[in-house]
Amino acid sequence: MPRSRLSRPRAVCASALACISTLVPLTGCTSEPTPPKSKPPAVQNVDVEGVLYSGCEAVLRGPRCVYTPGSSTLRLWLPIHPEAPLSLHLDGEAQPVAFEPAEHGQRTSLALDGTHTLLEVVGQTGVVWSISLRVQNFQIPEVVQQTKSLAKTDLPGAITRLQNEVANLAPRGRAHALRTLGEFAFRQGKYRDALASNLACYQLASEEGLLRMASEVALVSAYTCVLLHDLDGANAWLRRSEVLLSEYPPGHLVHAYYRGLVAKREGDLRQALLDYRAHASYSAKLGQAQDVVAARAEEGVLRGNLGDFRGAVKAYEQATALSGSIPAPHRGALLNNRAWTRIEARARGRDIGDPLPLLHESLAIYGPEGAAPDPRAVVEIKLNLAYAHVLAHDAERAAAHLPEAGQTQGARQSLWRGLIAAEIAALRAEHVRATNQFAQLSTLAAAVRDPYLEWYFEVRQAELQVALGNSDQALAHYRAAEQQLDQQLAQIAVDAGREHFLADRARSSWGLVELLLDRDEVAEAACVARLARARTYRPLRQRYDNNEVSPDVRLQQRQALASFRATRAEVDREYERSWSLSRQAGETLRAQLAVRLRNASHILDLAYTSTQDGPIRGPTCEQLRPPEAGELLLLYYPRASGWVGFAVSPTAVTAHYIEPVDLEASHADISKQLLEPFGEQIHAALRLRLIPTRELLQVDFHALPFRDGPLLSHAPVAYALDLLQGYRERLDIAPHPAKRAAIIAPPSNLAAAADEVIFVEDTLNTHDWEVDTIVQAEATLPTVREALLGAGLMHFVGHARGDGLSGWDSTLELAGDSTLGVADILALEGPAPTTVVLNGCETGITDPETLGGGMSLALAFLLAGSQAVIATGAEVDDAASAAWVRKLYARFEPSAGYDHDGALDAARLLRASWSQQQVGPYRVWVP
């Protein structure tokens, strides 16, 4: 499985710093109007570091833009309000160019001709930004002459002749020659020699003030270190690039792209995604389509690696829309990347399109007769073709492409060539040979630090041992693969795709489950399935587990949470203040705050990322929450085709294989497949705990017909996150929650909201509850956050936004433009309310492409300590939901056990609030 095209060094590109996103997300149902904005005042001077420009042949210290008349086009972007009048002047003379709105600012471009010395941007109050210009031909004849030798394929001779010339050149010419020698060495695959030349070039270019050259050499060297698997060296080169950024602001444009490449190889996928988005954003500001395409393509590859194929397709669509305006080599790379992600999808049982047409189109570009001949790219594409045929179970066509691929270059290509050869042997039923090949490849994968292939080779050895009848050896390999997933998960930021990453690596867990079932170890199989499903939430739970983190790590986590809360509060205050500023100043500040809030997720990640040294210890079966007396746990886990269903009671575990489920079928047919195999156990149960996975998360089990009515009419039904037992006790939550409720009703256009608040408040008062009612403008983030801590009940009525792609951007809308999001809930300073009722759209939405549902507001409350959350998986009608709330609270009886079993009470209330004919979109979620 996956091997994406390695990114190649790129000459001049543009983009970086941070991706500007919307601070206040769209609402799930209805949006409030935007506050009015005033006319922008006159433009003031612009911070020089905020201006982006490209097109200079070189940038000297100053900065000074060096250009060759008639061959240079300067692109310029300024962070100035889109409606502010601007003009561009050369040596005091206005130029006939127009500024246009672009990404929270304005951009323009100008062909430089003549011998100008000063470029100025002029606003209503005068000059707002300027840069010195210099006309100079930077081509060094000796360097140009040897570079031309490349066309004659006389690379060794060109290198020798250029080396002889270096000592005789002036300092700037010597810097050019050293850079060219580095490029020659790179093309030969002599990466260490390339780095030595680049270091000498960087030092000389820095001394001579050749800022652009020094920056580009540093970044290409960082990439070269990535190819050598020298991540320390790559980061050292990135730091050399960073040193130049204060004097050379355009360096930010390229820096983010390469920082993303390094972060990806390090496993910091959050940083990689942020950097690729930043690169795309800033390239778009300058109108540089080629760089936007490159960034989106890298994002597509990364999302495909994570298993987020919807996100990958979206990124590729954005890249493809611009591909008609980019050079042929970049089109070929985009085609190959798109094809690779389609291959990845097929390797994981998904289909997002046929990769073969894209590969052949890319091959036509890079082949000997193509628009951009490149033998290295041809090798890579033919390896991809071979692997695509492996996935189609066509051993002969796959084998035919291996000789065509020629000599592979580098350890990663050798790994994939070996993988394909081993897969061909497996397709030919040469199982012993294939097993031996995969064992050898495992050692190589560990040496080059390729986590995916390390995991994959363990899985393939397990599968082949099963085919050979060696059950014990297969078991050992499967368990090793599962342990590797625990290790790899810690390297992925909490909101950077962990759910999709694990869902698309479920092959080891369902293989292990099936092997255990074949061995008649049913209880152990159910345990493996439960642990695999809940793996994604384990690092989030770790914040509270005294047994899994040291005191030092716990202190770090607390400090990170406090820092996040402080940053969040300051952003909210500044955002509110922005509406009192002028239109230009307010919009500029809000754009800056959006970036700051997005970057604050790095802080939060420290509280949920393992920092321990050594192997990560996964949980055991004994730590799983057992069914209580009278309770039946129903778990549905995916197989290669269909499902395996488990029924777990306090006394027994049973399992049934289930054929693929047609979700478009009638409820009766779905019930027959999913419920009837466990009919007698369900009939005898007093309560049901559902643990579905993947697309079965979308099935309203409580509404399925069972015997004489919907399942919910037979017994209380709750959907479980399936956290380990003792989770809530680690939160230091009092065993008897206070009879205090927080009713939250921010401003909205929901006609029934005000009456709902009054009804819930009156009901709770009747039962002697202390009620904190927070409505309209009072419902700000600080006020709401304080009211939630330690409450026995929270009731929210208003607008919500459910982010169905990853869930991490789901929010409850509060007063003004503030929100309560997933990150805010996870960062609560104390325990979340015991029971939560979220009467808003999509508050419990699930992602069917994950094992456990991804993230949502409901799941965030459970992870923060809530014992039960009633939430919706879809949009809800205002009038219908208000009527349901009346039924729900009409049966509110705290004496029934709210103080010791809020989950059961919530399920009972939900059951009682719906008739047999009216089972709505609400579910009870429990830990």
Buried (B, 14 or more C-beta within 10 A) or exposed (E): BBBBBBBBBBEBBBBBBBBBBEBBBEBBBBBBEEEEEEEBBEBBEBEEEBBBBBBBBBBBEEBBBBBBEEEBEBBBBBBBBBEBEBBBBBEEEEBEEEBEEBBBBBBBBBBBBEEBEEBBBBBEEEEBBBBBBBBEEBEBEBBEEBBEBBEEEBBEEBBEBBBEBBEEBEEBBBBBBBBBBBBBBBEEEBBEBBBBBBBBBBBBBBEBBBBBBBBBBBBBBBBBBBBBBBBEBBBBBBEBBBBBBEBBBBBBBBBBBBBBBBBBBBBBBBBBBBBBBBBBBBBBBBBBBBBBBBBBBBBBBBBBBBBBBBBBBBBBEBBBEBBEEBEEBBBBBBBBBBBBBBBBBBBBEEEBBEBBEBBBBBBBBBBEEBEBEBEBBBBBBBBBBBBBBBBEEBBEEBBBBBEEBEEBBBBBBBBBBBBBBBBBBBBEEBBEBBBBBBBEBBEBBEEBBBBBBBBBBBBBBBBBBBBEEBBEBBBBBBBBBBBBBBBBBBBBBBBBBBBBBBBBBBBBBBBBBBBBBEBEBBBBBBBBBBBBBBBBBBBBBBBBBEEBBEEEBBEBBEEBBBBBBEBBEBBBEBBBEBBEBBBBBBBBBBBBBBBBBBEBBBBBBBBBBBEBEEEBEBBEEEBBBEBEEEBBBBBBBBBEEEBBBBBBBEEEBBBBEBEEBEEEEEEEEBBBBBBEBBBEBBEEBEBBBBBBBBBBBBBBBBBBBBBEEBBBBBBBBBBBBBBBEEBBEBBEBEEEBBBBBBBBBBBBEBEBBBEBBEBBBEBBEEBEBEBBBBBEEBBBBBBBBBBBBBBBBBBBBBBBBBBBBBBBBBBBBBBBBBBBBBBBBBBBEBBBBBBBBBBBBBBBBBBBBBBBBBBBBBBBBBBBBBBBBBBBBBBBBBEEBBBBBBBBBEBBEBEEEBBEBBBBBBBBBBBBBBEEEEBBBBBBBBB
